[in-house]
């Protein structure tokens, strides 16, 4: 005999006619008794509860103890009516909920617009250049710049020099980060010599995470994705700008100062630091092209350095070279293989 459950309970997570937690199922005895009722037109005696609960049998009017079979479609329609009404009620509630928030959403977006867009997309070299120029010229206290990729083109340096000299002369603090590779790039060195003589600070690092320009800690310019050369983002969200400043300061603390004095036409190249970074990247499986891009040097330079290390260690393959570098613990030495005496 089937367990007897109310319809509401069955449709709110209870067991079905045959003990199923989902849907309506009839026990074998119930289906057999329903077949008998269909064949005889009526049925009497004890009947399974599932047939009564789900409306396949109904008491015969005026005759006690007898039941008549009901077409399944009729029973289903009557039983599902409450479910359909519940669904419609839930749909109406959901529609009302969504419409109620339309006004609030409109107010929210208007407020965001009134306070200024926290991120502005800049497209096109001319638009980016003009936006940068206006922001930098408006700097009143501090200009932070990180320039990865090695030496800058003479044209860009010639454009930046008078602007940066004017800033530092009116008291704007300037801190600029380059990669170590600029220490052998004469146009960039000439620029560094001019701006540091006026009070700007320049340091170099083996690797810089990304290009960024931050003005007065209120707006930061970063590359746009995916069109990196022709797209940029002007970020004005205080939290995002503060995060970028912290990243810059972290790099600045690890960087090496660049100073050029009359008797020293170019600063220390820090070659050992660059070479040690190259070896570390070889061990972690980077290609020559990836290493060159990250260190701001040419692929030819990377290949030449790695070839000399391979010759010193007797390596016959890239994989073996990485293994030998780790085995000889070269990255733990203060002066890695490849000092100026051996390269």
NUBAPA-942874 format. One record per residue (C-alpha): residue in three letters; x, y, z; chain. Coordinates in steps of 0.1 Angstrom, whole numbers. Each point is the difference from the previous one (the first is absolute). Layout:
! NUBAPA-942874
+-----+-------+-------+-------+---+
|   r |     X |     Y |     Z | c |
+-----+-------+-------+-------+---+
| ALA |     X |     Y |     Z | A |
...
+-----+-------+-------+-------+---+
! end
This chain:
! NUBAPA-942874
+-----+-------+-------+-------+---+
|   r |     X |     Y |     Z | c |
+-----+-------+-------+-------+---+
| UNK |     0 |     0 |     0 | A |
| UNK |    13 |    35 |    -9 | A |
| UNK |     8 |    24 |    28 | A |
| UNK |   -27 |    26 |     3 | A |
| UNK |    12 |    37 |    -4 | A |
| UNK |   -18 |    32 |    -6 | A |
| UNK |     4 |    16 |   -35 | A |
| UNK |    15 |    33 |    14 | A |
| UNK |    26 |   -20 |    19 | A |
| UNK |     9 |   -20 |   -30 | A |
| UNK |     6 |    32 |   -20 | A |
| UNK |    21 |    16 |    27 | A |
| UNK |    28 |   -25 |     3 | A |
| UNK |   -19 |   -29 |    16 | A |
| UNK |    -1 |   -36 |   -14 | A |
| UNK |   -21 |    -8 |   -30 | A |
| UNK |   -26 |   -28 |    -2 | A |
| UNK |    26 |   -27 |    -2 | A |
| UNK |    25 |    17 |    24 | A |
| UNK |    18 |    20 |   -27 | A |
| UNK |    13 |    35 |    10 | A |
| UNK |    -5 |    14 |   -35 | A |
| UNK |   -32 |    -3 |   -22 | A |
| UNK |   -30 |   -23 |     1 | A |
| UNK |     4 |   -38 |    -2 | A |
| UNK |   -27 |   -27 |     5 | A |
| UNK |     7 |   -33 |    17 | A |
| UNK |    -5 |   -33 |   -19 | A |
| UNK |   -31 |    -8 |    21 | A |
| UNK |   -15 |    34 |    -8 | A |
| UNK |     5 |    -4 |   -37 | A |
| UNK |   -15 |   -35 |     1 | A |
| UNK |   -31 |    12 |    19 | A |
| UNK |    -4 |    29 |   -24 | A |
| UNK |     1 |   -25 |   -30 | A |
| UNK |   -28 |   -20 |    18 | A |
| UNK |   -21 |    31 |     4 | A |
| UNK |     4 |     9 |   -37 | A |
| UNK |   -10 |   -35 |   -11 | A |
| UNK |   -30 |    -3 |    24 | A |
| UNK |   -11 |    37 |     0 | A |
| UNK |     1 |     0 |    38 | A |
| UNK |    19 |   -15 |    28 | A |
| UNK |    -7 |    -7 |    36 | A |
| UNK |    18 |   -10 |    31 | A |
| UNK |    34 |    12 |    12 | A |
| UNK |    19 |    22 |   -26 | A |
| UNK |    36 |    13 |     2 | A |
| UNK |     3 |    35 |    14 | A |
| UNK |    20 |    12 |   -30 | A |
| UNK |   -31 |    -4 |   -23 | A |
| UNK |   -21 |    21 |    23 | A |
| UNK |    27 |    26 |     8 | A |
| UNK |     7 |     7 |   -36 | A |
| UNK |   -36 |    -1 |   -12 | A |
| UNK |     0 |   -31 |   -22 | A |
| UNK |   -29 |   -15 |    20 | A |
| UNK |   -29 |    19 |    15 | A |
| UNK |   -29 |   -12 |    23 | A |
| UNK |   -31 |    -9 |   -20 | A |
| UNK |   -27 |    26 |     8 | A |
| UNK |   -27 |   -15 |    22 | A |
| UNK |    16 |   -35 |     3 | A |
| UNK |    23 |    -6 |    29 | A |
| UNK |    31 |   -22 |    -5 | A |
| UNK |     1 |     3 |   -38 | A |
| UNK |    24 |    21 |   -21 | A |
| UNK |     0 |    11 |   -36 | A |
| UNK |    31 |     5 |   -21 | A |
| UNK |     9 |    35 |   -12 | A |
| UNK |    19 |     7 |   -33 | A |
| UNK |    37 |     7 |     8 | A |
| UNK |    -1 |    33 |   -18 | A |
| UNK |   -29 |    13 |    21 | A |
| UNK |    17 |   -11 |    32 | A |
| UNK |    33 |    15 |   -11 | A |
| UNK |   -16 |    33 |    -9 | A |
| UNK |   -18 |     4 |    33 | A |
| UNK |    30 |   -11 |    20 | A |
| UNK |    24 |    24 |   -18 | A |
| UNK |   -23 |    30 |     2 | A |
| UNK |    14 |    10 |    34 | A |
| UNK |    35 |    -5 |   -12 | A |
| UNK |    -6 |    22 |   -31 | A |
| UNK |   -16 |    27 |    22 | A |
| UNK |    31 |    -2 |    23 | A |
| UNK |    23 |     4 |   -29 | A |
| UNK |   -20 |    30 |   -14 | A |
| UNK |     1 |    15 |    35 | A |
| UNK |    38 |    -4 |     2 | A |
| UNK |     5 |    14 |   -35 | A |
| UNK |   -21 |    31 |     9 | A |
| UNK |    19 |     4 |    32 | A |
| UNK |    33 |    -2 |   -19 | A |
| UNK |   -12 |    25 |   -26 | A |
| UNK |   -12 |    24 |    27 | A |
| UNK |    34 |    -3 |    18 | A |
| UNK |    19 |     8 |   -31 | A |
| UNK |   -21 |    30 |    -9 | A |
| UNK |     2 |    13 |    35 | A |
| UNK |    38 |     3 |    -3 | A |
| UNK |    -1 |    19 |   -34 | A |
| UNK |    -3 |    34 |    17 | A |
| UNK |    27 |    -8 |    25 | A |
| UNK |    23 |   -12 |   -28 | A |
| UNK |    -6 |    32 |   -20 | A |
| UNK |     9 |    21 |    31 | A |
| UNK |    32 |   -21 |     5 | A |
| UNK |    13 |     4 |   -35 | A |
| UNK |    -8 |    37 |     0 | A |
| UNK |    19 |     4 |    32 | A |
| UNK |    30 |   -19 |   -14 | A |
| UNK |    -1 |    23 |   -31 | A |
| UNK |    -2 |    31 |    21 | A |
| UNK |    31 |    -9 |    20 | A |
| UNK |    20 |    -7 |   -32 | A |
| UNK |     7 |   -32 |   -17 | A |
| UNK |    27 |   -19 |    21 | A |
| UNK |    14 |   -16 |   -32 | A |
| UNK |     2 |    18 |   -34 | A |
| UNK |     9 |   -19 |   -32 | A |
| UNK |    24 |    19 |   -23 | A |
| UNK |     4 |   -12 |   -36 | A |
| UNK |    25 |    13 |   -26 | A |
| UNK |    35 |    12 |     5 | A |
| UNK |   -10 |    36 |    -4 | A |
| UNK |   -27 |    -2 |    27 | A |
| UNK |    23 |   -18 |    24 | A |
| UNK |    29 |    25 |    -6 | A |
| UNK |   -23 |    30 |     5 | A |
| UNK |   -16 |   -15 |    32 | A |
| UNK |    34 |    -8 |    14 | A |
| UNK |    13 |    35 |    -8 | A |
| UNK |   -29 |    17 |    17 | A |
| UNK |     2 |   -22 |    31 | A |
| UNK |    38 |     3 |     4 | A |
| UNK |    -1 |    38 |    -5 | A |
| UNK |   -26 |     2 |    27 | A |
| UNK |    21 |   -19 |    25 | A |
| UNK |     7 |    22 |    30 | A |
| UNK |    19 |   -23 |    24 | A |
| UNK |    11 |   -34 |   -13 | A |
| UNK |     5 |   -19 |   -33 | A |
| UNK |     8 |   -37 |     1 | A |
| UNK |     9 |   -19 |   -32 | A |
| UNK |     9 |   -36 |    -7 | A |
| UNK |    14 |    -6 |   -35 | A |
| UNK |     7 |   -36 |    -9 | A |
| UNK |    15 |   -12 |   -33 | A |
| UNK |    35 |    14 |     0 | A |
| UNK |    11 |    33 |   -15 | A |
| UNK |   -25 |    24 |   -13 | A |
| UNK |    -1 |    14 |   -35 | A |
| UNK |    19 |    34 |    -5 | A |
| UNK |   -33 |    15 |   -13 | A |
| UNK |   -19 |    -8 |    32 | A |
| UNK |    29 |    12 |    22 | A |
| UNK |     2 |    32 |   -19 | A |
| UNK |   -37 |     6 |     6 | A |
| UNK |     2 |    -9 |    37 | A |
| UNK |    31 |    19 |     9 | A |
| UNK |   -13 |    36 |     0 | A |
| UNK |   -32 |   -10 |    17 | A |
| UNK |    18 |   -19 |    28 | A |
| UNK |    26 |    27 |     5 | A |
| UNK |   -28 |    26 |     4 | A |
| UNK |   -17 |   -22 |    26 | A |
| UNK |    30 |    -6 |    21 | A |
| UNK |    10 |    37 |    -1 | A |
| UNK |   -34 |     9 |    15 | A |
| UNK |     4 |   -24 |    28 | A |
| UNK |   -17 |   -32 |   -12 | A |
| UNK |    16 |   -31 |    14 | A |
| UNK |     9 |   -24 |   -27 | A |
| UNK |     9 |   -37 |     4 | A |
| UNK |     6 |   -21 |   -31 | A |
| UNK |     6 |   -37 |    -3 | A |
| UNK |    18 |   -16 |   -30 | A |
| UNK |    15 |   -34 |    -6 | A |
| UNK |    37 |    -7 |     5 | A |
| UNK |     4 |    -2 |   -38 | A |
| UNK |    -4 |    38 |    -4 | A |
| UNK |    35 |     3 |    16 | A |
| UNK |    15 |    -7 |   -34 | A |
| UNK |   -25 |    21 |   -21 | A |
| UNK |    17 |    33 |    -6 | A |
| UNK |   -32 |    21 |    -9 | A |
| UNK |   -17 |   -11 |    32 | A |
| UNK |    31 |     7 |    20 | A |
| UNK |     2 |    35 |   -14 | A |
| UNK |   -35 |     6 |    10 | A |
| UNK |     6 |   -14 |    35 | A |
| UNK |    31 |    22 |     4 | A |
| UNK |   -20 |    31 |    -8 | A |
| UNK |   -30 |    -7 |    23 | A |
| UNK |    21 |   -13 |    30 | A |
| UNK |    21 |    31 |    -2 | A |
| UNK |   -31 |    20 |     7 | A |
| UNK |   -11 |   -22 |    30 | A |
| UNK |   -20 |   -29 |   -15 | A |
| UNK |     7 |   -35 |    12 | A |
| UNK |     5 |   -30 |   -23 | A |
| UNK |     6 |   -36 |     9 | A |
| UNK |     2 |   -32 |   -20 | A |
| UNK |   -13 |   -35 |     7 | A |
| UNK |     5 |   -34 |   -18 | A |
| UNK |   -37 |    -3 |    -6 | A |
| UNK |   -29 |    24 |     1 | A |
| UNK |   -36 |   -14 |     3 | A |
| UNK |   -16 |    25 |   -24 | A |
| UNK |     0 |    35 |   -14 | A |
| UNK |   -17 |    25 |    23 | A |
| UNK |    -1 |    38 |     5 | A |
| UNK |   -15 |    14 |    32 | A |
| UNK |    -7 |    37 |     5 | A |
| UNK |    -4 |    14 |    35 | A |
| UNK |   -14 |   -34 |    11 | A |
| UNK |   -33 |     9 |   -15 | A |
| UNK |     1 |   -14 |   -35 | A |
| UNK |    20 |   -29 |   -15 | A |
| UNK |     6 |    -8 |   -36 | A |
| UNK |     4 |   -37 |    -9 | A |
| UNK |     0 |   -20 |   -33 | A |
| UNK |   -34 |   -10 |   -14 | A |
| UNK |    -7 |   -35 |   -10 | A |
| UNK |     3 |   -15 |   -26 | A |
| UNK |    12 |    29 |   -22 | A |
| UNK |    29 |     9 |    23 | A |
| UNK |    17 |    25 |   -23 | A |
| UNK |   -31 |    19 |   -10 | A |
| UNK |   -22 |    -4 |    31 | A |
| UNK |     4 |    12 |    36 | A |
| UNK |   -20 |     4 |    31 | A |
| UNK |    -1 |    31 |    22 | A |
| UNK |    -8 |   -14 |    35 | A |
| UNK |   -14 |    25 |    26 | A |
| UNK |   -15 |   -24 |    25 | A |
| UNK |    18 |     9 |    33 | A |
| UNK |     4 |   -37 |    11 | A |
| UNK |    14 |   -11 |   -34 | A |
| UNK |    25 |    30 |    -1 | A |
| UNK |    11 |    -7 |    35 | A |
| UNK |     7 |   -36 |    -9 | A |
| UNK |    21 |    10 |   -30 | A |
| UNK |    20 |    24 |    21 | A |
| UNK |     8 |   -28 |    25 | A |
| UNK |    11 |   -22 |   -28 | A |
| UNK |    22 |    28 |   -14 | A |
| UNK |    15 |     6 |    35 | A |
| UNK |     7 |   -37 |     4 | A |
| UNK |    20 |     0 |   -33 | A |
| UNK |    17 |    33 |     9 | A |
| UNK |    13 |   -15 |    32 | A |
| UNK |    16 |   -29 |   -19 | A |
| UNK |    14 |    22 |   -28 | A |
| UNK |    36 |    13 |    -4 | A |
| UNK |     6 |    38 |    -2 | A |
| UNK |    14 |    14 |   -32 | A |
| UNK |    25 |    28 |     3 | A |
| UNK |    23 |    14 |   -27 | A |
| UNK |    30 |    21 |    10 | A |
| UNK |    23 |    19 |   -24 | A |
| UNK |    28 |   -25 |     4 | A |
| UNK |   -23 |   -29 |    -6 | A |
| UNK |   -18 |     3 |   -33 | A |
| UNK |   -24 |   -29 |     7 | A |
| UNK |   -11 |   -17 |    32 | A |
| UNK |     9 |   -35 |    11 | A |
| UNK |   -17 |   -24 |   -24 | A |
| UNK |    -9 |   -24 |    28 | A |
| UNK |     7 |   -28 |   -24 | A |
| UNK |     2 |   -27 |    26 | A |
| UNK |   -35 |     8 |    13 | A |
| UNK |   -14 |    -2 |   -35 | A |
| UNK |    18 |   -33 |    -7 | A |
| UNK |   -11 |   -15 |    32 | A |
| UNK |   -36 |     8 |    -9 | A |
| UNK |     5 |   -16 |   -34 | A |
| UNK |    12 |   -32 |    16 | A |
| UNK |   -29 |     0 |    24 | A |
| UNK |   -24 |     2 |   -29 | A |
| UNK |    19 |   -28 |   -18 | A |
| UNK |    -6 |   -22 |    30 | A |
| UNK |   -37 |     8 |     0 | A |
| UNK |    -3 |    -9 |   -37 | A |
| UNK |    -3 |    34 |   -17 | A |
| UNK |    10 |     4 |   -37 | A |
| UNK |    26 |    24 |   -12 | A |
| UNK |   -27 |    22 |   -15 | A |
| UNK |   -20 |     1 |    33 | A |
| UNK |    32 |     8 |    20 | A |
| UNK |     9 |    28 |   -24 | A |
| UNK |   -34 |    16 |     2 | A |
| UNK |    -1 |    -1 |    38 | A |
| UNK |    35 |    14 |     4 | A |
| UNK |    -2 |    26 |   -27 | A |
| UNK |    30 |   -14 |   -20 | A |
| UNK |     3 |   -16 |   -34 | A |
| UNK |    -5 |   -37 |    -6 | A |
| UNK |    35 |    -1 |   -15 | A |
| UNK |    15 |    13 |    33 | A |
| UNK |   -19 |   -27 |    20 | A |
| UNK |    11 |   -28 |   -23 | A |
| UNK |    36 |    11 |     2 | A |
| UNK |     0 |     1 |    38 | A |
| UNK |   -17 |   -34 |     3 | A |
| UNK |    23 |   -15 |   -26 | A |
| UNK |    31 |    10 |    21 | A |
| UNK |   -15 |   -14 |    32 | A |
| UNK |    -8 |   -33 |   -19 | A |
| UNK |    36 |    -1 |   -12 | A |
| UNK |    14 |     5 |    35 | A |
| UNK |   -22 |   -27 |    15 | A |
| UNK |     3 |   -24 |   -29 | A |
| UNK |   -37 |    -1 |    -7 | A |
| UNK |   -13 |   -16 |   -31 | A |
| UNK |   -37 |    10 |     2 | A |
| UNK |   -22 |    26 |    15 | A |
| UNK |   -15 |   -24 |    24 | A |
| UNK |    34 |   -12 |    11 | A |
| UNK |    11 |    36 |     4 | A |
| UNK |   -28 |     8 |    25 | A |
| UNK |     9 |   -32 |    19 | A |
| UNK |    37 |     9 |     2 | A |
| UNK |    -7 |    36 |    11 | A |
| UNK |   -21 |   -14 |    29 | A |
| UNK |    25 |   -27 |     8 | A |
| UNK |    29 |    24 |     2 | A |
| UNK |   -22 |    24 |    21 | A |
| UNK |    11 |    29 |   -21 | A |
| UNK |   -30 |    21 |     9 | A |
| UNK |     9 |    -1 |    36 | A |
| UNK |    35 |    15 |    -6 | A |
| UNK |     6 |    37 |     3 | A |
| UNK |    20 |     0 |   -32 | A |
| UNK |   -17 |   -24 |   -24 | A |
| UNK |    17 |   -19 |   -28 | A |
| UNK |     7 |    26 |   -27 | A |
| UNK |    18 |    27 |    19 | A |
| UNK |    19 |    24 |   -22 | A |
| UNK |    31 |   -22 |     3 | A |
| UNK |   -17 |   -30 |   -16 | A |
| UNK |   -26 |    14 |   -25 | A |
+-----+-------+-------+-------+---+
! end
